[in-house]
Amino acid sequence: MKFSESLKKNRDFQHVYRNGTSLANRFFVMYVLENQLGKNRIGISVSKKVGNSVVRHRVTRLVRESYRLNEETFARGMDLVVIARVSAKGITFRQTEKALLHLAGLHRITAADRESDLARNAAANRKPDVACREAGGQTRREE
């Protein structure tokens, strides 16, 4: 992973759980929190409810690989925690990838979403030099 590292400490997971936003789909729950580091940190949690050690590690590997292959599509500077649901037990790679990208889209943390949000905010905050006013059905410029 070029632009990312792993979340490993319990306090980092707890910080994301407490302060981040969460959205879910059929297979995963994703918590997202901005981290001001300029790189992403991803943590993956798979409960014993999902299955035995082999199943849990398989799901973890699928999520990590899906993220790694799509890393450029994620905006930078985020802490991500992905929690596998029990329904993820028999998940395929394609389903994992689709579910992960679906959650990224819902959170609006893809690079394209961030750029469009920044452009929209910049346009909203920009004050025009010449005010335009609609009067009598026609647009008239005032200086």
C-alpha positions as CSV (number, residue, x, y, z in Angstrom):
1,M,0.0,0.0,0.0
2,K,1.7,3.1,-1.3
3,F,-0.3,5.8,0.5
4,S,-1.5,3.9,3.5
5,E,-0.6,2.1,6.7
6,S,-2.5,0.0,9.1
7,L,-4.3,1.0,12.2
8,K,-3.0,-1.4,14.9
9,K,-3.5,0.2,18.3
10,N,-6.8,-0.2,20.2
11,R,-6.8,3.5,21.1
12,D,-6.7,4.4,17.4
13,F,-9.7,2.1,16.7
14,Q,-11.6,3.6,19.6
15,H,-10.8,7.1,18.5
16,V,-12.3,6.4,15.0
17,Y,-15.3,4.6,16.6
18,R,-16.1,7.5,18.9
19,N,-15.4,10.5,16.5
20,G,-15.9,9.1,13.1
21,T,-19.0,8.6,10.9
22,S,-20.3,5.1,10.1
23,L,-22.2,3.7,7.2
24,A,-22.9,0.1,6.3
25,N,-24.0,-2.2,3.6
26,R,-24.8,-5.9,3.5
27,F,-21.2,-7.1,4.1
28,F,-19.3,-4.3,5.9
29,V,-19.6,-1.4,8.3
30,M,-17.1,1.4,7.6
31,Y,-16.1,4.1,10.0
32,V,-14.3,7.2,8.6
33,L,-12.5,10.0,10.3
34,E,-10.1,12.6,8.9
35,N,-6.6,12.3,10.4
36,Q,-4.6,15.3,9.0
37,L,-1.7,13.0,8.2
38,G,-1.8,13.2,4.4
39,K,-2.1,9.4,4.2
40,N,-4.7,6.9,4.9
41,R,-4.7,4.4,7.8
42,I,-6.9,1.4,7.5
43,G,-8.0,-1.0,10.2
44,I,-9.9,-4.2,9.6
45,S,-12.0,-6.0,12.2
46,V,-13.5,-9.4,11.8
47,S,-15.3,-10.9,14.8
48,K,-15.4,-14.5,15.8
49,K,-19.0,-14.5,14.9
50,V,-18.0,-14.5,11.2
51,G,-16.2,-17.8,11.5
52,N,-13.1,-19.6,12.6
53,S,-9.6,-18.3,12.2
54,V,-9.3,-19.4,8.5
55,V,-12.5,-17.6,7.5
56,R,-11.7,-14.5,9.5
57,H,-8.2,-14.2,7.9
58,R,-9.6,-14.8,4.5
59,V,-12.1,-12.0,4.8
60,T,-9.3,-9.7,6.2
61,R,-7.0,-10.6,3.2
62,L,-9.9,-9.9,0.8
63,V,-10.6,-6.5,2.3
64,R,-6.9,-5.5,2.4
65,E,-6.3,-6.6,-1.2
66,S,-9.5,-4.8,-2.4
67,Y,-8.3,-1.6,-0.7
68,R,-4.7,-2.0,-2.1
69,L,-5.9,-2.4,-5.7
70,N,-8.2,0.6,-5.4
71,E,-6.1,2.8,-3.2
72,E,-5.7,5.6,-5.7
73,T,-9.5,6.1,-5.8
74,F,-9.6,6.9,-2.0
75,A,-9.0,10.5,-0.9
76,R,-5.9,10.9,1.3
77,G,-5.8,11.8,5.0
78,M,-8.5,9.4,6.3
79,D,-8.6,6.8,9.1
80,L,-10.8,3.9,7.9
81,V,-12.1,1.1,10.0
82,V,-13.8,-1.7,8.1
83,I,-15.9,-4.2,10.2
84,A,-17.0,-7.4,8.6
85,R,-20.5,-8.6,9.2
86,V,-21.5,-12.2,9.6
87,S,-22.8,-12.2,6.0
88,A,-19.3,-11.7,4.8
89,K,-18.4,-15.3,5.6
90,G,-18.6,-16.6,2.1
91,I,-17.9,-13.4,0.2
92,T,-16.0,-13.4,-3.1
93,F,-13.3,-11.0,-4.1
94,R,-15.6,-9.2,-6.6
95,Q,-18.2,-8.8,-3.9
96,T,-15.6,-7.5,-1.5
97,E,-14.3,-4.9,-3.9
98,K,-17.8,-3.8,-4.9
99,A,-18.9,-3.4,-1.3
100,L,-15.8,-1.5,-0.3
101,L,-16.2,0.9,-3.2
102,H,-19.9,1.3,-2.5
103,L,-19.1,2.4,1.1
104,A,-16.5,4.8,-0.1
105,G,-19.0,6.3,-2.4
106,L,-21.6,6.6,0.4
107,H,-19.0,8.3,2.6
108,R,-17.9,10.5,-0.3
109,I,-14.3,9.7,0.4
110,T,-13.2,8.9,-3.2
111,A,-10.7,11.2,-4.7
112,A,-13.2,12.3,-7.3
113,D,-15.8,13.1,-4.6
114,R,-13.3,15.2,-2.7
115,E,-12.3,17.2,-5.7
116,S,-15.9,17.9,-6.7
117,D,-16.7,18.9,-3.0
118,L,-13.7,21.2,-2.9
119,A,-14.7,22.8,-6.3
120,R,-18.3,23.2,-5.1
121,N,-17.2,24.8,-1.8
122,A,-14.8,27.1,-3.6
123,A,-17.5,28.2,-6.0
124,A,-19.9,28.8,-3.2
125,N,-17.4,30.9,-1.2
126,R,-16.3,32.9,-4.2
127,K,-17.9,36.4,-4.5
128,P,-18.4,37.6,-8.1
129,D,-16.7,40.8,-9.2
130,V,-19.8,41.9,-11.1
131,A,-23.2,41.3,-9.6
132,C,-25.9,40.0,-11.9
133,R,-29.5,40.7,-11.1
134,E,-32.5,39.3,-12.9
135,A,-35.0,42.1,-13.6
136,G,-37.9,42.0,-15.9
137,G,-37.1,38.5,-17.2
138,Q,-33.7,39.7,-18.5
139,T,-30.3,39.5,-16.8
140,R,-28.7,42.9,-16.2
141,R,-25.2,43.4,-15.0
142,E,-24.5,46.0,-12.4
143,E,-21.0,47.3,-11.6
